[in-house]
Amino acid sequence: MSSDYASVAAEPSPFLLQFGQAALILIDMQRDFLEPGGFGAALGNDVSLLRRAIAPNKALLAAWRRAGGLVIHTREGHRPDLADLPPAKHARGGDVRIGDMGPMGRILVRGEPGHDIIADLAPVAGEPVIDKPGKGAFHATDLAAILANRGIAQLVVTGVTTEVCVNTTVREANDRGFDCLVVADCCASYFPEFHEQGLRMIAAQGGIFGWVGQSADVIAAIQPQTSGAA
């Protein structure tokens, strides 16, 4: 892979993507959050708002794979015995809590059907899957070690939800010295206003947490990589 920079249109300024030192990280594209029969829908959320991000993610993921880049997936969930579930997080579930039985098995429990990544974006062999017990992908995981071992300095971030797990991961990454490009059309929220504000927070004040761009521009920037990988 080339180490040359490619300019990607973004806010607040063009993002200089160094593909050989970048990873695409897809945050929590899980069945319970995105599928009509999942836990999110059972709570009364409109999952179609999240499903809008599937097609752009699928296109970006395919292009990134063709170019030979590192892809990382995350899933939010807990051990079956819930030993890694803080009481404060468990208490915020209302009438239905983590570990209870939901439409696709126990809610946010590893190994249950609803915990799995949707089929359209399923990991392939060699793509690390980070099982995280919290909102951010760095907390209580080996993500930092994986990125360090691969020489990664930049993250291209997609997933759900924009204002919670995506935003938390980007803030964690920023504190660890990573440059982050958040792909707006590849992120989504059950609350459109939160999606918009979450993206504005990232790019505000000269990119206080990172950059915000569009999938078409990222794909265009890595086309030379794709040609070189053929």
N, C-alpha and C positions, 0 to 999 in steps of 0.2 A: 504494500500500500504506500502511496505517495505521502510525503510529509509536508507537501505544499499546502498553503492556505487557500481556501475558496471562500469568497465573500457571499454571505447569505443575507438577503434583505430582512431587516428586523427593526424592532423598536427597542431602545431609543436610538440605535445606530446599527450599521451593518455588523453582523457577527462573522468573525474570521474563523471559519471552521477548519481545523487541522484534523482531517479524517483519521489519520493513523494514530492519533492520540485521543480519539473521541469514542464514546460509547452511547448507543441508543438504549434508554431505559424506559420501559413501559410499566407504569404504576397501576397495580391493582385492577387489571381488566378481568375481573372475576365474575363468574356466573351469578352469584348472589346479588351483585350490584347491577348487572346489565341485562339479565334475562327477564322476560315478562313473568315467569313463574318463580322468581327469586325472592330473597328477603327484602330487597329494596322496594320491589313492587308491592309486597305484602304490607309494607308500612304506609302505602298510599302514594309513593313517589311515582312520577312519570318517567319510566326507564327509557322511553324514546329519546329523552333529552341527553342521556348518556350514550345511547346507541348511535347517535349522529357521529360520534368519534370513531366508530369501528372502521368504516370504509377508508378514511384518511390514514388511520393507523395501519391498516392492511397494506395500503399502497406504499407508505413510507417503510414499513418493515420489509416488504419484498425488495425494494430498492436497496436498502441497507444491507440485506443479506447478499444480494447479487454483487455488491461492492466488496464483500468480505469483511464488513465491520463487526465489532463486538456488540452483541445484543444481550441485554439483561432484563429479566422480568421480575416483578415483585408481587407478592400476595400478602394481604393483611390477614392474620389469623393466629390462633393460639393452640398450645398443646392440648391434647384431649383431656388431660387432667386439670387444665386451666391453671397450672402452677405459675405460669408467666403472666397471668392476668391480674393487674393491680386492682385492688378493691375499689378504688376511685373510678376506674374505667368501667368496671362491672356495674357499679351503682347507677351509672348514667343511662342505662338501657331502657328505663321506663318499665312498662308491663312485659316487654319481651327483651331478654338480655342475652349477651354472649354466652354460648353454651347451651341455650335452650333449643328445642327442636323447631326448625323452620321448614319452609317448603322444600328445601334441598338438603336436608340433614341438619345437624347441629350448627347453629349460627356462628360464623367466624371461627370454626374449629378445623385445624389442619387434617386433611384426609377425607373430609366430607365433600360430597358432590358440589355444593355451592361454593366451596373454597377454591375450586379449580378455575383456571384461566379459560375464557371462552374459546371455542374451537377455532374461530376465525383467526385468532392470534396465538394459538398454542405454541409453546416453545418447541424447538427442534433440538436434536442432539448437539451438545456442546454449548448451548446457551444457558448460563447460570440463572437459577430461579432463587430469589431471595425471599425467604419466609420471615416476615417481620411482625413483631407483636404490637407495634405502635403505629403512629401516623407516618413518621419519617422512615426512610429506607436505611438510614445509617444506625438508628437506635437498636442496640442489642442484636446486630447482624454482622456478617463478615463482608459486607459490601466494600468497606474501605480497604480491606486487605486484597480483595479481588481487583479493585481498580488500581491499587499500587502495584500489584504483581504484573498487571497488563500495561503499565505505563500510561494510564489514562489521566488526562488533564482537563478534558471537556466532557460535559454531559448534554445530550439532546434528550429532553424530557417530555414524555407524553403520559396520558392516563387520566384516572379519576380518583377523587374529585379534585377539580382545579383548586378550590380554596382550602382543602384539607390536606390530603396526602401528597398531592403534587406540590403545593406551596411549602409544606413542611420539609419535604425532601430537598427542594431547591434552597431553602434557607440553611439547612444542615450542610449542603454541599458548598454553598457560598462561604460558610465559616471555615470549611476545610480547604479552601483555596481553589475549588473547581469553577471554571466558567460554564454557565448553564444557558442553553437555548431552549426555551419552552415553546413547544409547537402548538399554537393556539387552537387550530381546528382538530388537533389530535387529543385535546383535553375537553372535559365536560363536567357539568354539575347538574344536580337535580334542581338547582336554583340559578337560572340564567344570569340574574344580577350578581350573584356571588362569583360566577365564572368570569364575568367582565371585570369586576373589581379585583379578583385574585390576579388576573393578568396585569392589570394596571399597577398593582402593588409591586410586582416583580420588576417592571420596567421603569418605575418612577425614579426621580432624582438621578437621572443619568444611568439607570440600570442598577439600582441599589442591590438587587439580588440576581439579576441576569438580564437576558434578552428575550424578546417574544417575537416569533416569526410564524410562517405558514409552511405546511408540508410541501406544497408545490415548489417553493423556493429551496427547501432543503434537498429535495429530490433532484432538482436541476443542478444544484451545486455538486452533488456526488456523481453525476452522470459520467464525468471523466474517469472516476474510480471504477464505475461499472464497466466501462469500455476496457479499462486496463485489466479487469479481473476476468474478462471473457477469454 
